[in-house]
């Protein structure tokens, strides 16, 4: 009988160990980049912290106030091109349909300006609602003439990230008389949306009884480490399970199969 000097590791165990090592290298390699990189699992973990113009006292520490920004959309002989624009804080997104703005004289572009505002500086929302996060002032101006655009020839849509459960999207042409214009939501996401038919003031709404949660955030490095541990555990389990199963059956490498008891042997 040949004597077995060593036992080669099983293939599933080697694959599981390689997967663990690869994931940990990715985690360690991307941690220096902060919260902007979540390797392999971008969709897992809390959303980034909400950026308030005027944060509630509990969220003032670490808050980064958003700033106004501008986006230029080309305008041709048929009108403005299909395009999009977003606020500097990425908490407002505009989707502009083709020919949303008609052609105008010799103008070649439309300037979209988005300015975040503190809702307390504007008119109060309807009695059964309250503000939900920042308000945003959207203005549209033909360039180079500087002519303001008062409405869209073709409607688009607008999406707002909000810090609390939503009760709809509010719009006011002058920032005073608010009206609810939409309640579009994205499953599992703190987003509310509605039609975009004209420039003006836009703001998310919340029910008076809902509690402020500040929009989540803060889970960057901690969330990544937790995911790494879970994936490592899963990979290890997948790698070890076939080995454990073979050992329970008595069929592992270098081991002889267990003989059945005498009383279970067939008589010849």
KELO-675144 format. One line per 3 residues: number of its first residue (from 1); their letters; for each residue x, y, z negated of N, C-alpha, C. Coordinates in steps of 0.05 Angstrom, whole numbers, always signed. Atoms other than C-alpha are relative to their C-alpha. Last residue first. Layout:
REM residues N
NUM	a	X:Y:Z:X:Y:Z:X:Y:Z ~ ...;
REM end
This chain:
REM residues 268
268	xxx	-4:+11:-27:-471:-297:+19:-13:-28:+2 ~ -9:+28:+0:-499:-261:-41:+3:-10:+29 ~ +17:+19:-14:-501:-186:-35:+12:-29:-3;
265	xxx	-11:+12:-23:-464:-146:-87:-19:-21:+12 ~ +11:-11:-24:-507:-103:-132:+12:-12:+25 ~ +28:+8:-3:-496:-146:-195:-13:+12:+25;
262	xxx	+4:+28:-9:-421:-141:-186:-29:-7:+5 ~ +0:+19:+22:-421:-65:-190:-6:-29:+10 ~ +26:+3:+13:-406:-28:-125:+2:-20:-23;
259	xxx	+14:+24:-7:-333:-13:-110:-27:-1:-15 ~ +7:+16:+23:-310:+59:-116:-17:-24:+9 ~ +28:-1:+6:-279:+86:-52:-6:-19:-23;
256	xxx	+14:+22:-11:-204:+94:-55:-29:+1:-8 ~ +14:+15:+20:-175:+162:-68:-15:-23:+14 ~ -19:+13:+18:-121:+196:-27:-14:-16:-22;
253	xxx	-25:+10:-11:-170:+243:+6:+17:-12:-22 ~ -20:-20:-4:-239:+250:-28:+26:-12:+11 ~ -13:+3:-26:-293:+199:-17:+22:+19:+5;
250	xxx	-23:+18:+3:-318:+188:-88:+15:-4:+26 ~ +6:+25:-15:-388:+216:-73:+24:-20:-1 ~ +22:+14:+14:-379:+267:-128:-6:-26:+14;
247	xxx	-10:+13:+24:-311:+284:-99:-21:-15:-15 ~ -15:+24:-8:-341:+296:-30:+11:-15:-25 ~ +19:+20:-9:-394:+343:-59:+15:-26:+8;
244	xxx	+13:+12:+24:-342:+381:-99:-19:-22:+8 ~ -20:+15:+15:-299:+391:-37:-13:-14:-24 ~ -5:+25:-13:-359:+412:+6:+20:-18:-15;
241	xxx	+23:+18:+1:-380:+463:-47:+5:-26:+15 ~ -3:+21:+19:-311:+494:-58:-23:-21:+2 ~ -24:+15:-5:-308:+538:+4:+3:-24:-18;
238	xxx	+3:+14:-25:-380:+561:+2:+25:-17:+6 ~ +20:+21:+3:-374:+577:-72:-3:-16:+26 ~ -12:+21:+15:-309:+615:-61:-19:-23:-3;
235	xxx	-19:+14:-17:-340:+655:-5:+13:-23:-15 ~ +14:+15:-20:-400:+672:-48:+19:-16:+17 ~ +13:+22:+13:-357:+693:-107:-15:-18:+20;
232	xxx	-21:+19:+8:-313:+736:-63:-12:-25:-13 ~ -8:+15:-24:-375:+767:-32:+22:-20:-6 ~ +21:+18:-9:-403:+784:-100:+8:-16:+24;
229	xxx	+2:+23:+19:-337:+811:-126:-21:-20:+9 ~ -23:+17:-4:-327:+854:-64:-1:-24:-18 ~ +5:+15:-24:-398:+881:-69:+23:-19:+5;
226	xxx	+21:+20:+6:-385:+902:-141:-6:-18:+24 ~ -12:+21:+17:-320:+935:-121:-20:-22:-6 ~ -17:+16:-17:-354:+974:-65:+13:-23:-15;
223	xxx	+17:+18:-17:-409:+997:-111:+17:-18:+18 ~ +12:+21:+17:-358:+1022:-162:-17:-19:+17 ~ -20:+20:+6:-318:+1060:-109:-12:-23:-16;
220	xxx	-20:+5:-20:-378:+1097:-78:+19:-23:-8 ~ -7:+28:+0:-436:+1092:-127:+23:-8:+17 ~ -20:+8:+19:-441:+1165:-145:+9:-28:+1;
217	xxx	-28:-6:-4:-505:+1180:-110:+18:-11:-21 ~ -19:+22:+1:-579:+1183:-126:+29:+9:+2 ~ -9:+9:-26:-623:+1239:-100:+21:-22:-2;
214	xxx	-24:-13:-10:-630:+1279:-164:+12:-12:+25 ~ -23:+19:+3:-678:+1232:-198:+25:+10:+12 ~ -23:-6:-15:-734:+1282:-213:+22:-21:-4;
211	xxx	-24:-7:+15:-797:+1251:-239:+23:+6:+18 ~ -23:+17:-6:-864:+1250:-202:+25:+11:-14 ~ -5:+20:+22:-924:+1282:-237:+26:-16:+5;
208	xxx	-9:-12:+25:-926:+1346:-194:+8:-20:-21 ~ +23:-3:+18:-929:+1307:-129:+10:+11:-27 ~ +2:+22:+20:-870:+1321:-83:-25:+5:-16;
205	xxx	+19:-4:+23:-862:+1363:-20:+1:-25:-18 ~ +14:+24:+10:-805:+1369:+30:-17:+6:-24 ~ -6:+9:+27:-790:+1437:+60:-15:-26:-6;
202	xxx	+8:+28:+5:-789:+1471:+128:+9:-9:-28 ~ -10:+11:+25:-787:+1545:+145:-11:-28:-5 ~ +13:-10:+25:-794:+1572:+215:+13:-13:-24;
199	xxx	-19:-7:+21:-779:+1550:+287:-16:+11:-25 ~ -7:-28:+1:-837:+1519:+326:+22:+4:-21 ~ +12:-15:-22:-865:+1452:+347:+8:+29:+1;
196	xxx	-14:-26:-1:-824:+1403:+306:-11:+15:+24 ~ -5:-13:-26:-869:+1345:+287:+15:+26:-3 ~ +24:-9:-13:-861:+1308:+221:+7:+13:+27;
193	xxx	-1:-13:-26:-811:+1276:+175:-27:+8:+11 ~ +26:-7:-8:-795:+1252:+105:+2:+15:+26 ~ +3:-17:-24:-733:+1214:+84:-29:+6:+5;
190	xxx	+13:-25:+11:-710:+1182:+18:-3:+21:+23 ~ -17:-23:-2:-698:+1114:+53:-14:+25:-11 ~ -23:+3:+17:-727:+1045:+38:+19:+24:+0;
187	xxx	+1:+20:+21:-775:+1048:+96:+26:-2:-15 ~ -17:+22:-9:-769:+1113:+135:+2:-20:-23 ~ -21:+9:+18:-825:+1163:+124:+16:-23:+13;
184	xxx	-15:+23:-11:-871:+1205:+167:+22:-7:-20 ~ -6:+18:+22:-916:+1249:+124:+15:-24:+10 ~ -7:+27:-6:-928:+1310:+168:+6:-16:-25;
181	xxx	+1:+6:-29:-953:+1381:+175:+8:-29:+6 ~ -11:+26:-4:-971:+1403:+104:-3:-8:+30 ~ +20:+20:-7:-981:+1477:+102:+13:-26:+5;
178	xxx	-8:+27:-7:-942:+1532:+68:-24:-17:+8 ~ +24:+16:+0:-961:+1606:+70:+7:-29:+10 ~ +20:-8:+21:-899:+1643:+48:-24:-19:+0;
175	xxx	-10:+8:+27:-835:+1622:+85:-19:+7:-22 ~ -13:-23:+13:-856:+1663:+147:+12:-7:-27 ~ -14:-17:-19:-875:+1607:+195:+16:+23:-12;
172	xxx	+11:-28:+3:-889:+1560:+137:+15:+17:+21 ~ -10:-20:-20:-881:+1484:+142:-13:+27:-5 ~ +14:-26:+0:-888:+1428:+90:+14:+19:+21;
169	xxx	-18:-21:-10:-869:+1354:+97:-16:+26:+3 ~ +5:-12:-26:-905:+1301:+56:+21:+22:+7 ~ +29:-4:-3:-913:+1275:-15:-6:+14:+27;
166	xxx	+11:-21:-16:-843:+1246:-20:-31:+1:+0 ~ +22:+12:-16:-811:+1207:-76:-16:+22:+15 ~ +21:+14:+16:-752:+1249:-99:-20:-13:+18;
163	xxx	-10:+13:+24:-685:+1275:-73:-20:-16:-16 ~ +12:-12:+25:-708:+1291:-2:+11:-15:-24 ~ -7:+17:+23:-673:+1279:+65:-10:+15:-25;
160	xxx	-14:-11:+23:-711:+1317:+119:+6:-22:-20 ~ -2:+18:+23:-731:+1295:+189:+16:+14:-22 ~ -19:-9:+20:-756:+1339:+246:-1:-20:-24;
157	xxx	+6:+8:+28:-791:+1320:+310:+22:+9:-18 ~ -19:+20:+8:-797:+1346:+381:-8:-10:-28 ~ -7:+5:+28:-853:+1384:+414:+22:-21:-4;
154	xxx	+4:+29:+4:-849:+1406:+487:+8:-6:-29 ~ +18:+8:-22:-858:+1480:+503:-6:-29:-2 ~ -11:+20:-18:-830:+1495:+434:-20:-6:+22;
151	xxx	+13:+26:+0:-849:+1559:+398:+14:-18:+20 ~ +21:+1:+21:-824:+1629:+378:-14:-27:-1 ~ +19:+19:-11:-757:+1632:+414:-21:-5:-22;
148	xxx	+10:+21:+18:-717:+1695:+396:-20:-18:+15 ~ +29:+0:+2:-682:+1733:+453:-9:-23:-18 ~ +8:-4:+28:-607:+1742:+440:-30:+0:-4;
145	xxx	+17:-23:+2:-592:+1752:+515:-8:+6:-29 ~ -11:-21:+17:-530:+1707:+514:-19:+24:-5 ~ -26:-13:-3:-560:+1661:+492:+7:+2:+29;
142	xxx	-13:+3:-26:-632:+1645:+474:+27:+15:+0 ~ -5:-25:-14:-647:+1643:+400:+13:-7:+27 ~ -9:+7:-27:-678:+1588:+357:+3:+26:+16;
139	xxx	+5:-20:-20:-685:+1595:+281:+12:-8:+27 ~ -10:+7:-27:-693:+1541:+229:-7:+23:+19 ~ +10:-19:-19:-699:+1561:+155:+13:-7:+27;
136	xxx	-18:-6:-22:-691:+1502:+108:-13:+19:+20 ~ +15:-9:-24:-721:+1490:+39:+21:+7:+22 ~ -4:-26:-12:-681:+1449:-11:-22:+6:+21;
133	xxx	-26:-6:-12:-705:+1391:-53:+1:+28:+12 ~ -16:+25:+2:-777:+1370:-63:+27:+4:+14 ~ -23:+3:-18:-819:+1432:-75:+15:-26:-6;
130	xxx	-23:-16:+8:-885:+1424:-112:+23:-6:+19 ~ -27:+9:-8:-954:+1399:-93:+21:+18:-12 ~ -3:+28:+8:-1027:+1402:-115:+27:-11:+6;
127	xxx	+3:+5:+29:-1029:+1478:-116:+5:-29:-8 ~ +28:+4:+7:-1000:+1486:-45:-3:-9:-29 ~ +13:+21:-16:-926:+1507:-44:-30:-2:-8;
124	xxx	+5:+25:+14:-904:+1574:-74:-14:-20:+18 ~ +27:+2:+11:-875:+1627:-28:-5:-27:-14 ~ +21:-1:-21:-800:+1632:-20:-27:-2:-14;
121	xxx	+0:-27:-12:-741:+1649:-66:-22:+3:+21 ~ +10:-20:+19:-757:+1590:-112:+0:+28:+12 ~ +29:-3:-2:-749:+1543:-52:-11:+22:-18;
118	xxx	+12:+8:+25:-673:+1556:-53:-30:+4:+2 ~ +10:-21:+18:-651:+1560:+19:-10:-13:-26 ~ +12:+11:+25:-611:+1519:+70:-7:+23:-19;
115	xxx	-10:-12:+25:-599:+1556:+136:-14:-12:-24 ~ +13:+13:+22:-603:+1521:+204:+11:+11:-26 ~ -12:-7:+26:-588:+1560:+267:-16:-12:-22;
112	xxx	+16:+10:+22:-602:+1531:+336:+14:+6:-26 ~ -14:+3:+25:-572:+1572:+392:-20:-9:-22 ~ +18:-7:+22:-604:+1561:+460:+16:-6:-26;
109	xxx	+0:+17:+23:-559:+1561:+521:-21:+10:-20 ~ -12:+26:-6:-550:+1587:+592:+0:-19:-25 ~ -11:+13:+24:-592:+1650:+592:+9:-29:+7;
106	xxx	-26:+12:-7:-600:+1682:+661:+13:-14:-24 ~ -18:-19:-13:-674:+1697:+653:+26:-14:+8 ~ +5:-28:+7:-706:+1644:+608:+22:+18:+12;
103	xxx	-22:-17:-10:-715:+1571:+625:-7:+30:-6 ~ +1:-5:-29:-767:+1537:+581:+24:+17:+8 ~ +0:-29:-5:-748:+1512:+511:+1:+4:+30;
100	xxx	+13:-11:+24:-767:+1440:+494:-2:+30:+1 ~ +16:-24:-7:-749:+1423:+566:-15:+11:-24 ~ -8:-14:-24:-725:+1353:+544:-19:+23:+6;
97	xxx	+8:+14:-24:-745:+1338:+472:+11:+15:+25 ~ +12:-19:-19:-708:+1365:+412:-5:-15:+26 ~ +0:+13:-26:-694:+1318:+354:-16:+17:+19;
94	xxx	+19:-7:-20:-677:+1358:+291:+4:-17:+25 ~ -6:+9:-28:-642:+1329:+231:-23:+8:+18 ~ +21:-7:-19:-640:+1359:+161:+9:-8:+28;
91	xxx	+26:+6:+13:-601:+1331:+102:-23:+9:+17 ~ +12:+24:-12:-535:+1325:+141:-27:-7:-12 ~ +0:+20:+21:-504:+1378:+94:-12:-27:+10;
88	xxx	-27:+5:+9:-485:+1423:+152:+2:-22:-21 ~ -11:-20:+19:-554:+1417:+181:+28:-8:-8 ~ +2:+7:+29:-569:+1374:+241:+13:+22:-17;
85	xxx	-15:-18:+17:-582:+1385:+315:-4:-9:-29 ~ +5:+1:+29:-607:+1342:+371:+17:+19:-15 ~ -23:-3:+18:-612:+1344:+446:-9:-4:-28;
82	xxx	+6:+17:+23:-654:+1336:+508:+24:+0:-18 ~ -5:+29:-3:-633:+1393:+553:-10:-14:-25 ~ -21:+11:+18:-665:+1462:+551:+3:-30:+4;
79	xxx	+4:-4:+29:-704:+1488:+610:+22:-13:-16 ~ +24:+13:+8:-711:+1468:+683:-7:+4:-29 ~ +23:-10:-15:-661:+1518:+710:-26:-12:-7;
76	xxx	-4:-1:-28:-612:+1500:+654:-25:+11:+15 ~ +26:-7:-13:-608:+1511:+579:+6:+3:+30 ~ +0:-11:-27:-551:+1478:+540:-28:+5:+11;
73	xxx	+13:+20:-17:-561:+1469:+464:+0:+12:+28 ~ +8:-11:-26:-514:+1507:+417:-11:-23:+18 ~ -4:+19:-21:-512:+1487:+343:-10:+12:+26;
70	xxx	+12:-6:-26:-506:+1534:+284:+8:-22:+20 ~ -16:+8:-23:-491:+1524:+210:-16:+5:+25 ~ +13:-2:-27:-514:+1550:+143:+19:-9:+22;
67	xxx	-5:-25:-13:-479:+1522:+80:-16:+2:+27 ~ -1:+1:-29:-497:+1467:+31:+3:+28:+12 ~ +21:-15:-13:-479:+1474:-43:+3:-1:+30;
64	xxx	-12:-15:-22:-434:+1419:-68:-22:+14:+15 ~ +17:-7:-24:-459:+1394:-136:+17:+16:+20 ~ -8:+15:-24:-406:+1364:-182:-16:+7:+25;
61	xxx	-28:+9:+1:-440:+1386:-246:+6:-16:+25 ~ -17:-22:-8:-506:+1421:-229:+30:-8:+2 ~ -15:+7:-24:-547:+1358:-229:+19:+22:+10;
58	xxx	-12:+27:+2:-578:+1358:-298:+18:-8:+23 ~ -23:+1:+19:-588:+1433:-296:+14:-27:-2 ~ +10:+1:+27:-630:+1429:-232:+23:-3:-20;
55	xxx	+6:+26:+12:-590:+1447:-170:-14:+3:-28 ~ +1:-7:+29:-596:+1513:-133:-8:-25:-15 ~ -6:-29:-1:-576:+1502:-60:+1:+11:-29;
52	xxx	+19:-20:+7:-575:+1427:-76:+10:+29:+6 ~ -14:-25:+2:-534:+1373:-43:-21:+22:-3 ~ +15:-21:-14:-565:+1305:-58:+15:+26:-4;
49	xxx	+15:-20:+16:-513:+1255:-80:-14:+21:+17 ~ -18:-21:+11:-494:+1201:-29:-17:+20:-16 ~ -6:-21:-19:-543:+1143:-21:+19:+20:-13;
46	xxx	+17:-23:+1:-537:+1083:-68:+7:+21:+21 ~ -8:-20:+20:-503:+1019:-48:-18:+24:+1 ~ +4:+8:+28:-506:+971:+11:+10:+22:-19;
43	xxx	+28:-4:+9:-516:+997:+82:-5:-7:-29 ~ +7:-28:+2:-442:+1008:+97:-28:+4:-11 ~ +28:+0:+10:-423:+936:+80:-9:+29:-3;
40	xxx	+16:+24:-7:-359:+919:+118:-29:+2:-7 ~ -7:+20:-20:-318:+973:+85:-19:-23:+2 ~ +9:+24:+15:-352:+1031:+50:+5:-24:+18;
37	xxx	-5:+26:-13:-317:+1094:+74:-9:-22:-19 ~ +9:-1:-28:-340:+1165:+59:+4:-26:+14 ~ +28:+10:-3:-339:+1156:-17:-8:-2:+30;
34	xxx	+22:-11:+16:-263:+1163:-25:-27:-12:+8 ~ +16:-19:-16:-211:+1152:+30:-25:+10:-15 ~ -11:-28:+1:-161:+1122:-20:-16:+20:+16;
31	xxx	+6:-15:+25:-208:+1062:-30:+12:+28:+0 ~ +18:-22:-5:-201:+1040:+43:-8:+16:-24 ~ -10:-18:-21:-140:+995:+41:-17:+24:+4;
28	xxx	-23:-15:+10:-159:+964:-26:+11:+20:+20 ~ +9:-17:+22:-228:+944:+0:+23:+17:-10 ~ +16:-22:-11:-202:+918:+67:-9:+19:-22;
25	xxx	-18:-18:-14:-147:+878:+32:-15:+23:+12 ~ -14:-16:+21:-199:+849:-16:+20:+19:+13 ~ +18:-21:+10:-242:+828:+44:+14:+17:-21;
22	xxx	+5:-20:-21:-185:+792:+79:-18:+22:-11 ~ -24:-16:-3:-162:+756:+15:-5:+23:+21 ~ -3:-16:+24:-232:+731:+0:+23:+19:+3;
19	xxx	+21:-20:-1:-242:+707:+72:+2:+19:-25 ~ -8:-20:-20:-175:+671:+71:-21:+23:+2 ~ -21:-17:+11:-194:+636:+6:+10:+21:+19;
16	xxx	+11:-17:+21:-259:+612:+35:+21:+18:-12 ~ +16:-22:-12:-226:+588:+98:-12:+19:-20 ~ -19:-18:-12:-174:+548:+58:-14:+24:+13;
13	xxx	-12:-15:+22:-228:+517:+15:+20:+21:+11 ~ +19:-21:+10:-269:+498:+77:+12:+17:-23 ~ +2:-23:-18:-206:+464:+107:-20:+21:-10;
10	xxx	+21:+3:-19:-190:+420:+47:-4:+25:+17 ~ +26:-14:+8:-123:+429:+15:-21:-3:+22 ~ +4:-25:-14:-71:+376:+35:-26:+13:-9;
7	xxx	+27:-2:-11:-57:+323:-18:-3:+27:+13 ~ +14:-26:+3:+12:+302:-38:-26:+0:+14 ~ -15:-18:+17:+55:+240:-50:-13:+27:-4;
4	xxx	+5:-27:-8:+7:+186:-26:+14:+20:-19 ~ +4:-18:+23:+37:+117:-37:-3:+29:+10 ~ -15:-25:-2:+27:+68:+20:-6:+18:-23;
1	x	+17:-24:+0:+0:+0:+0:+18:+25:+0;
REM end
